[in-house]
């Protein structure tokens, strides 16, 4: 489907939703990182000019765990001050009752999005959020350093570990005392759940809780994967990596002090900014695979959506804003300026998008093989499941028990939590 045709459909829907409604004063929350907040403001400025509505951004912490906790408090209290929420792909089952059904309003445009993403935001037949962009992480690597030291892009975690160590040691011997081999998101928060799920799945260790509700995390493959990651701390990764979220990892990488980094697509464009020490010196590849039976590359499915609070005093204008932020036009600009992955398949062959972000054609494969977090089987319990998981992993990374010991305790905690609920 052509982009201009999609825009016609969008504008038609907006007209039907907005109609002759008077200008509204709206508020939306955003925990955007990097330059995301400035980009969002530029889009809202255009929306205000086109519609006459005004939109105030309520900034949120960059930690998705902190965001979710605040959202739940506001929505449980029936807060009317927030009209539109930016939501993680995993939150739909937990917050569905607090959001408006967008099925009818978006009927003309949902067909342009990847069906799997629309499905992820549909709960009991109700479309509770519209996709703004999707996410799947990759391995960022220094092309100049790999070439300098005669190394290939690693395809397994073992290869990555060995290559990172060798290049780090060589660079330090040449006087770069700040060089590390690998940085990732090791703080105790949702980002660690994403990283650890990738390690476990890549080793054939399952997805913590399987689609049928089976608790699968306590197995030798999962333990081997997490013990591997624990071996990085204090060797190829700094001790401080235990407190890194996305931006801290990007900071080390962008200063030129890491050979490899695990991060999301947003970091690609930022790494190529004029003040970046790695500008023109890096590329991305699928995350490495583990070893053993069932091993393979695994990337956690991410992505952000826009949902309308059922407590909004101006639901028609709020829906209009949600449609705008999910539109092909905004997604295209977001792909070009922010290197965020569109949820509209046609944009992956758009000449302007590929000219600005040529890596995006390759990232389509990474996204199509992405692994969902276990939010569907655990439903309203997902946040606690994730918290228990990342805590067990963080304990292991910190040297507080082996992976086998911590996963055995995790299995017992998840079994208690499950009860008859899943």
N, C-alpha and C positions, 0 to 999 in steps of 0.2 A: 504494500500500500504506500502510495506516495506521501511525502511529508506534508505537502500543501493540502492534500485531501484530509489528512488527519487534523490539520489546523482548522479546516472548515468545520469538521465535526465537533472539535473542541469549542469553537466560537458559537456554533449552534447550541451546544449544551449550555454554555455560559449564558447565552441570551435567554434560554428557557428557564434557567435557574434564577438569574438575576432579575430578568424582566424589568419591570418599572420600579423595582425596589429603590428606596432612597439610599443615599450614601451612608455607609456604616463605619463605625470605629471598631476595628478588629485588633486582637492580640494573638500572637503565636509564639511558641517557645522554640528555641534553637540551641543546640549544644555543638554547633559546627566548630571544627578545628581548622588550623591553618588559616587560609584566606576565605574559608567558607562563609563566615559571617558577613564579610564585605560583599561577597557575591550575592548572597541572599538579599541583602539590603538593596542592591542594584536592581534585582528582579522585582522586589516589592515596590520600589520607586516607579517602575514601569506599570505595575499592576494598579497602583494608585492613580497614575495619569490616565490609564485606560478606563477605569471604572468610577473614579471619584471617591472610592473607599479609602480609608487610611488604615495602615497596619503598623502596630508597635511590636518590635521584637523583644521578648523576655529572654535574656541570655540564661543558659543552663550550664552546669559543669560539663566538661568534656567526657567525663566518665559515664558510660551508659548505665552502669549500676546505680550511680547517684541520680541520674535522670529518671530512671524507672521508679525509684523510691519516691521522688517528688511527684511524679505524675500520679502515682497510686494514691498519695495523700490528697492531692487536689481533687481528683475525680471522685474519690470516696466521699469527699465533703460537698460534692456538687458545685464546685467552683465555677462561677460564671465569668470570671475575669479572663480566662483563656478560651479562645474560640477554636484554634487549630493547633494540633500537636504534631511534631515530627516524631515518628515512631520507628523503632528498630523492627526488623523483619520478624523477630521472634515474639513480639509483644501482642500480636493480634489475638491469640486465644485467651490471654490474661485480661485484656482491657476491652474486649468486644462489647460488653454490656454498657460501656460508658460512651460509645461512639455511635454516630448516626450511620444508617445504612446508605451507602453511596451507589448502590446497584443501579437504580433508575437514573440518577443524575449523570452517571458515567457510561451509560449503556452504549453510546455512540463511539466511545474511544477505548474501551477496555480491550477490544480485539487487537489493537496494535501492540499490546504489551505481551511479554513472554507469559504463556498460560500458567506456568508453574509459579510465577510471582503473584499473579492475580489469585491463584488458588491459595497461596500462603497467607493472603490477607482476607480470605473469605472464611467466615466462621458460622456454621449452621445456616448456610445459604445467604449470609449477610456480608456484603463487601464493606469492611470496616475501615479501610485505608486505601489510598491510591499510591502507586509506586512513584517515587521521585528519582531514585537511582538504585542500582544494585551494586553489590560489592563481592569481590573474592580476592584474597590476598595472593601475593606472589613473592618470589625470592628476588630481591634487588641485589645486583652484583656489580662490582667495579670492573668494567671491561679493561681499563688501563692496567690494573694490578694483575689481573689474570693473564693478560698478554705479557706483561713484564716478567712474570715468574713462570711462564710456560704452562699454565694450567687451563683445563677445560671447565666449562660450567658444570658443577656437580649435579648429578641426577639422583643421588641417595644422600641421606643424612650422614652416613659414615664418610662419604666422599667430601661433603660440605665441611664436616668437622676437621678432617685431615687437611684439606686445602686452606681453611681459615687459619688453622694453627700454623701451617708452614709459612703462609704469606705474612701473617701477623709477626711471627718471629723474625722473618727476614727484614721487614720494614722497621721493626724496632732496632734491629742490629745496625740499620743504616741511620738511626737517630730519631725515628718517629716514635717516641715513648708513649704517645697517646693512642696508637693504633690498636684496634681490637678486631677480632675475626668475625663476630656475629652479634647483632643486637636484635632484640625482639620485645614483645610485650610481656613482661614477667611479673607485673604487679598483681596483687590479689584482687581481681575484678573481672568483669565479663570478658575483657580482652584476653586474659589468660585462659579462660574456658575455650575461646576460639583457637588459640595457639595449641593448647594441649589436645583438643579434639583432633587437630590435624596430625599431631605426632602419633596419637593412639590409632587413629584410622589408617594412617600410612603404614603402620606396622601390622595391620590386620587385626587390631584389637577392638573393633566395634565402635559404637557411637554413644557409649556411656549407658544410655537407655535406648533399647531398640524400638522400632515402629510399633511392635505389638505390646510394648510396656515392659519387656524383659530387662532386668538390670544386668548388664553385661560387662561392666567396667573391671571387675576383679578377675583378670586373666593375665597369663605370663607375657603375652605380646604387649598389652597396655603397660605393664610394669617395666618391660624392657625399654619402651619408648620414653617413658617419663624419667627413668634412670639415665638414659642417654642425655636428655635435656639438662638434668641436674649436673652432669659432668661438664657442661659448658660454663657454669657459673664459677668465676675466678680463674678460668683458663682462657677460652676464646671470647667469653662475654664478661664484662666487668661485674663486680659484686653489686654495683648499683643497679644492674639490670633487673634485680628483684623488685625495684620500685618503678620501672619504666612502663609508661603507657605509650600510645602511638607517637605523641609529639616528642617525648624524651628520646625514643629510639631514632626518630627522624633527625633530631638535633645532633646526635653523635654522628650519624651517617652523613648529614649534609655539611658538617664541618670537615668531612674527609677522613674521619677516624674509625671507619668500619669497612671491612671487605665485603660483608654480606649483611643484608637486613631483611627481615620479614615485615611487610607492611601492606596497606591497602592502596588502591589505585590513586587516591588523592595525593599521595606522596610523590607520584611520578612527576607531575608538572612542577611542584614546589622544588623538587631536587634539581630542576633545570633552570631555576631562576638565576638572575645575574649575580646575586650575592652567594650562590652556592659553590662550595669548593669542589663538588662532584659534577658540575655542569658539563654535559657532553662526554662524561666518563663512566657511564653506567647503562645497564639494560635490565630487563626483567625476564624471569623464566618461571615455569611451574615450580611449586614447592617440591623439595626432594621427596623421594619415596623411602620407606623403611626397608627392612630386610625380613625374610621369612615368608611363610605361606600367607597369602592374602595381602601382601605388601603392594603399595602403589602410592602415587601422589594424591594428596588430599588437601583441599582448600575449603575453609569454612564459608558457607553462604552467608553473606551479610546483606546490607542494603537498608535504605531508609524510605519511609513513606509519609504521607500526610493524612491525618485523620481529623474529623470534625467532632468536637465535644457535643454530646447531646444536651449539655447545659448552656450552650452558646445562646445569647440573646438575639443573635442575628444569623440564624442557621443558613439562610439562602446566600448571604454574602460570604459566609465562611466556606460553603461548598464551592462557590465561585472561585475563591482563593485556592482551595485544594485542587480544583480542576486546572487552574492556571499553573500551579507549581509542578504538576504532573504532566504538563503538555509537552508535545514534541519540540516546540520552540524553546522552552526553558531547558528541557533535557539536552537538546543539542548544544546550547550555550554552556551548560554545565559540563558536558563532555569536552568541549573545546577549551574552556577556561579553567576548569577544576580537575580535569581528567577523571571525572566520575563516570562509571559505566552506566549507559542508558538501560532502561527496561523495555525500550521500544526497539524491536529487532531491526527495523529498517535503518536505524541510525548507524549500525555497525558497517554499513556499506556506503554511508554518506561521505562524499568526497571532502567536504569541509572538515568533518570530524576526523577522518583518517589523515588529512594533511596536518592537522594540529596535533593529533595523538595517534601516530601510526601504530603504536604498540597495541591499540585497542582491538585491531583485527585478531591479534594473537591471544588477547585476553578473553575473547569469546569462548575459546576452548577451555580455558581455566574456569570460567564461570559455569559452562555447561556441565562440568564435572565436579561442581562444588557440592559439599556435604552439609546438609542441614543440621543445626543443633536440635536436641531432643525436646523442642517446645511442644510439638504436636502431641506426642504420647503423654507428656507430663502435665500439659494444660496449665492450670492455675498454679501448679506447684513448680513450674520451670525455674522461677527465680531462685527458689531455695535449693533446687537440684543443682543449678549452676554454681551457687555459692558454696555448697558442700564440695563440689568437684574442684573448683579453683582453689579452695582452701587446702584440700588434700594434696594437690599438685604443688602449691606454693610451699607447703611444709616440706615436701620432698626436695624442691629446688633449694630451699634454705638449709638443708641438711638435718631437718627434724624428722628422722625416720626414713626407711627405704620406701621405694614406690610400692613394693609388695605389701609392706606393713600398712601404709596409708590407704591403699586401695581396699584392703580387707576391712578396715574401719569404715571407709566410705560406703562399701557395699552394705554394711550393717545399718548405717545411718539412712541410706536410701530406702532400704527395706522397711525401716520404721516409718519413714515419711510416706511411703507408698500406701501402706495399709490396704484398704479396699478402694482407694481413690482413682487408680489408673486402670 
